[in-house]
Amino acid sequence: MKQETAAIHAGNIVTDSNKPAVQPITTSTTFLHQEDSLVYSRANNPNRMALENLLAKLEFGEDAAAFSSGNAAGMAVFQSLEPGSHIVAPDDMYHGLRAQLVQMFQGIHSVSFVDMTNPDNIAAVIKPETKLIWVETPSNPLLKISDIKKICSIASERKIKVACDNTFATPVFQNPLLLGADIVMHSSTKYLGGHSDILGGALVTKKMDEFWEKVKFVQKTGGAVPSPFDTYLLCRSIKTLSYRMKGHVEHAGILAEYLFHHPQVEAVYYPGLKSHPGHEVAASQMSGFGGMLSFLVKGEADDADRVISKLKYYTNATSLGGVESLIERRAASEGPDSKTPPNLVRLSVGLEHVDDLVEDMDQALGK
Ligand SMILES: *Cc1c(COP(=O)(O)O)cnc(C)c1O
């Protein structure tokens, strides 16, 4: 079954004898005690089962676990490690998960942040307690590219798990499990949801091992699970994921080229550009370069803010992956400890007509 077909059918498990074409929402929190039946909605629910089945298919894994947010999904991986574990994480990573490692897991695990664009930097910090390499590629917000296969070969020699945050790439363009990773993580708030109206997260495992049992235990017992309505909406959204991604990647490529040649733009970070240092690695592991890009507006933070304020079709808001274009000056969202350049603008390129997007950007950048 190809991905487009799985997207439409694998998240639609109909058990109702009336055979509706679309799986109904099961709101009941509890179920009649009987052999092999569901018990309680925190442990499992028919809509969540359908979503997890769908996500496992899309990422070529054996099983999936859905969470109430991307952060809850990432946290479940960190919580499933033995206390005292050492984690290697990227120097450019989603700031909320970085904050978990630095602030919430302080005293439980230790972390080394390294530039993963060079896998040698990972090998250099590995020690006997290293249990996890956390990868994010393309990374947020600098769109850095790490070589998943190379990282996995470093890890597998030493029996270290590799988990990959695949939010920016989506399962349409990159499948880390096929490149050797053990776990894939998604913020389904982003492209999977695709309409900026669902908060969610997910993990997919390559195989059903002891570590995955711990993850499922954290999901069920920690209880950060998504609601039946949210899981239903996600299954509905994912039906169009492949087609939305075709539009996002086409528009992002056009805007990246446009920005690259603009005199008011100092730099563009988009792995689809030949000038991007990770272009070749990205081309080898991704089937499309995604819909996210960042760029530096010439000047200071104020100059970047001025450009953003003149835009009509881009909403100045955080988050990404929706049909509407979103733009923000990233350092302002990340707060005072941000390492992101103050004039960096992050852009989630939407599905409006690309001519409108270019024209609007053109009038905002000026000459
Ligand atoms: C948004 C995001 C997260 C966190 O997901 P939430 O759903 O906001 O909790 C994690 N990683 C990346 C790359 C993200 O963009």
The ligand as an SDF file (V2000), in Angstrom:
LIG
                    3D

 15 15  0  0  0  0  0  0  0  0999 V2000
    6.2520   22.2450   17.7000 C   0  0  0  0  0  0  0  0  0  0  0  0
    7.4150   21.3340   17.7590 C   0  0  0  0  0  0  0  0  0  0  0  0
    7.5820   20.4670   18.8520 C   0  0  0  0  0  0  0  0  0  0  0  0
    6.6530   20.4620   20.0490 C   0  0  0  0  0  0  0  0  0  0  0  0
    5.3640   20.1090   19.7200 O   0  0  0  0  0  0  0  0  0  0  0  0
    4.0450   20.6500   20.4870 P   0  0  0  0  0  0  0  0  0  0  0  0
    2.9610   19.9620   19.7680 O   0  0  0  0  0  0  0  0  0  0  0  0
    4.0550   22.1300   20.3570 O   0  0  0  0  0  0  0  0  0  0  0  0
    4.1760   20.2230   21.9170 O   0  0  0  0  0  0  0  0  0  0  0  0
    8.6630   19.6050   18.8100 C   0  0  0  0  0  0  0  0  0  0  0  0
    9.5410   19.6020   17.7840 N   0  0  0  0  0  0  0  0  0  0  0  0
    9.4120   20.4300   16.7350 C   0  0  0  0  0  0  0  0  0  0  0  0
   10.4090   20.3680   15.6340 C   0  0  0  0  0  0  0  0  0  0  0  0
    8.3480   21.3240   16.6860 C   0  0  0  0  0  0  0  0  0  0  0  0
    8.2350   22.1600   15.6440 O   0  0  0  0  0  0  0  0  0  0  0  0
  1  2  1  0
  2  3  1  0
  2 14  2  0
  3  4  1  0
  3 10  2  0
  4  5  1  0
  5  6  1  0
  6  7  2  0
  6  8  1  0
  6  9  1  0
 10 11  1  0
 11 12  2  0
 12 13  1  0
 12 14  1  0
 14 15  1  0
M  END
$$$$
